[in-house]
Amino acid sequence: MVQLRLDYQRGIQPFPWAGAVLLVSALTVLTLVGVYYRELAAKTVSWEAKVRKTATQDQRLTGPQTSQRGTTNTALTALEIKHANEVLQQLTLPWGKLFQAIESSSDKQVALLAMDPDAEKHVVKISGEAKNIAAVLDYIKRLAAQEVFSSVYLQSHQIQQLDPEKPVRFVLLAAWKVSP
């Protein structure tokens, strides 16, 4: 029988040179990347300062700039402000309440296809498909019962005659309440 010798206490391990070399090279690369980043940041700051200086000098020399259509910078700024306000109005819509109300009113007989909000009119246009007209009317009743909406109206509907199940495509308008 062969005797099995187990060594539970290893002697001194040789130093892992490959790991040390890898660590040193990684630290070197990290240092070089940091130096490169610092140089790029300094160049960026200097170029931005040059652009600002050139822009202010050009504006002093030529006065307010006009575009090809003859509008001044103030008109362009007004258009940009108007666009920013439209974007802000879209972002401040009560999305969470609208989605929750619409989802909680849905059932298996109604499939929603599209939702198009109009922030200025406080109306959301909902397009969908239902198994029959009764399912559409029930869905409208459930939506109207939600506290988010002040009124819900069926704008249009159409029975799909080519489909053997004859589903009803519908579009409805739901006006949401404006909170003060």
C-alpha positions in Angstrom: 0.0 0.0 0.0 1.2 3.5 -0.9 1.6 5.9 1.9 -0.2 9.2 1.4 1.5 12.3 2.8 -0.6 15.4 3.4 1.1 18.7 4.0 -1.2 21.0 5.8 1.5 23.6 6.5 3.1 24.8 3.4 6.5 26.3 3.4 7.3 29.8 2.2 5.6 30.5 -1.1 7.7 32.1 -3.8 6.8 35.8 -4.5 4.2 36.0 -7.3 6.2 38.0 -9.9 3.6 37.9 -12.5 1.0 39.6 -10.2 3.5 42.2 -9.1 4.5 43.1 -12.7 0.8 43.3 -13.6 0.2 45.6 -10.7 3.1 47.9 -11.5 2.1 48.1 -15.2 -1.5 48.9 -14.2 -0.4 51.7 -11.9 1.8 53.1 -14.6 -1.0 53.1 -17.1 -3.4 54.7 -14.6 -0.8 57.5 -13.9 -0.4 58.1 -17.6 -4.1 58.3 -18.2 -4.4 60.7 -15.2 -1.7 63.0 -16.7 -3.4 62.9 -20.1 -6.8 63.7 -18.6 -5.3 66.7 -16.7 -3.7 68.0 -19.9 -7.0 67.7 -21.8 -8.9 69.4 -19.1 -6.4 72.3 -19.2 -6.7 72.6 -23.0 -10.5 72.5 -22.7 -10.5 75.4 -20.2 -8.1 77.5 -22.4 -10.1 76.8 -25.6 -13.4 77.8 -23.8 -11.8 81.0 -22.6 -10.6 81.8 -26.1 -14.1 81.1 -27.6 -15.7 83.4 -25.0 -13.2 86.1 -25.5 -13.6 86.0 -29.3 -17.4 86.0 -29.0 -17.4 89.0 -26.8 -15.0 90.9 -29.1 -17.1 90.0 -32.2 -20.2 91.2 -30.5 -18.6 94.5 -29.5 -17.3 95.1 -33.0 -20.3 94.1 -35.1 -23.3 94.7 -32.7 -26.2 92.3 -32.4 -25.9 89.5 -35.0 -28.7 88.9 -37.5 -29.4 85.6 -39.0 -30.2 84.9 -42.7 -33.9 85.7 -42.2 -33.1 89.0 -40.5 -34.1 88.1 -37.0 -31.9 89.4 -34.2 -30.4 87.5 -31.3 -33.2 88.6 -29.1 -35.8 87.1 -31.4 -33.8 83.9 -31.5 -33.5 83.9 -27.8 -37.3 84.4 -27.5 -37.9 81.4 -29.8 -35.5 79.3 -27.7 -37.2 80.3 -24.5 -40.6 79.5 -26.1 -39.3 76.0 -27.1 -37.8 75.5 -23.6 -41.1 76.3 -22.0 -42.9 73.9 -24.3 -40.5 71.1 -23.3 -40.9 72.0 -19.6 -44.6 71.9 -20.0 -44.4 68.4 -21.5 -42.1 67.3 -18.7 -44.4 68.6 -15.9 -47.4 66.6 -17.2 -49.0 64.4 -14.5 -47.6 61.3 -16.2 -47.7 59.1 -13.2 -51.4 59.8 -12.4 -52.4 59.6 -16.1 -50.7 56.2 -16.6 -52.1 54.8 -13.3 -55.6 55.9 -14.1 -55.5 54.5 -17.6 -53.9 51.2 -16.6 -56.3 50.7 -13.7 -59.2 51.2 -16.0 -58.0 48.7 -18.6 -59.3 45.1 -18.8 -58.8 42.1 -21.1 -61.4 43.3 -23.6 -59.6 46.5 -24.4 -56.2 46.9 -25.9 -54.6 50.4 -25.9 -52.7 51.3 -29.1 -51.6 54.9 -28.5 -51.7 57.8 -26.1 -51.1 61.3 -27.3 -51.2 64.1 -24.6 -51.8 67.8 -25.4 -50.3 69.8 -22.6 -51.9 73.1 -23.6 -55.4 71.8 -23.8 -54.9 69.3 -20.8 -56.3 66.5 -23.0 -55.0 63.1 -23.7 -56.1 61.3 -26.9 -56.3 57.5 -26.4 -56.5 55.1 -29.3 -57.4 51.5 -28.8 -59.2 48.3 -29.9 -61.9 46.5 -28.1 -63.8 43.2 -28.7 -67.1 45.1 -29.1 -68.8 48.5 -28.6 -70.0 47.6 -25.1 -66.4 47.0 -24.0 -65.5 50.5 -25.3 -68.4 52.1 -23.5 -67.5 50.3 -20.2 -63.9 51.4 -20.6 -65.1 55.0 -21.1 -67.2 54.7 -17.9 -64.3 53.4 -15.9 -62.0 56.2 -17.2 -64.6 58.9 -16.4 -64.8 57.5 -12.8 -61.1 58.2 -12.3 -60.5 61.3 -10.2 -57.7 62.4 -12.6 -60.1 63.0 -15.5 -62.7 65.7 -15.6 -64.4 64.4 -18.8 -64.0 61.5 -21.2 -65.5 61.5 -24.7 -65.6 59.0 -27.5 -64.2 60.8 -30.5 -64.6 58.1 -33.1 -65.0 54.4 -33.5 -65.0 51.9 -36.4 -65.9 48.2 -36.6 -63.2 46.2 -38.4 -65.3 44.3 -40.9 -62.4 42.4 -42.5 -61.4 40.8 -39.2 -63.5 37.7 -38.4 -63.9 38.7 -34.7 -65.0 42.3 -35.8 -63.2 44.3 -33.2 -63.9 48.0 -32.6 -61.1 50.5 -33.1 -61.8 53.7 -31.1 -60.3 57.1 -30.3 -61.3 58.9 -27.2 -60.4 62.2 -25.6 -59.9 62.5 -21.8 -59.5 65.9 -20.2 -57.4 65.8 -17.0 -58.0 68.0 -14.1 -55.5 70.9 -13.7 -54.2 71.1 -10.1 -53.7 74.6 -8.8 
